[in-house]
């Protein structure tokens, strides 16, 4: 994966970590994704997208409460983040019971 190569060349390249973590989560490798994304948020504690990616990976891993808190942090960092707003809206919709027929 090119993201790993980029990270090897520049360990502080947070965007590569976020993209790698997102790919790992999409591939179902959530535990590895969580490690990569957690490291990204530690390197860039003001990067809202890193927190969005981590929050979404936490939700995918079944850690919904942690994911919600992480997404809230993303919104504190960037209240206009469409990605964070969309993820939070998705969580809210997922928690609404299906309408009875």
Steps between C-alpha positions, in 0.01 A plus 500: 500500500638839403380654825744285695781614269402862552491450877845339490639803317321749726373358830316826570289479184167470676293498182671176397416346839137611474467362148667171596280466807189569294600236244569247774161567659328469161675163454367381836839521672354715775750424778794596279306804378433611857872485584598701192227759549560535873866573422388759244287684756791502744733647237242757390266572792345793311425305179123454481521252210723270704233496770223442247685201357574362848139548610365323193744212550396473866136476395590236239678305774184505712634765736208734441531703820870562440426585138234753598739670744776510240264648240393763754868591538524536122205741507660704779810531283304582184129572552451527122652163417260339258662162564451529876146631468412218260649236727314634804176514300555139394545398863181678595305334221640159590377541856141571395291181505341401171139612469249230583276395213 
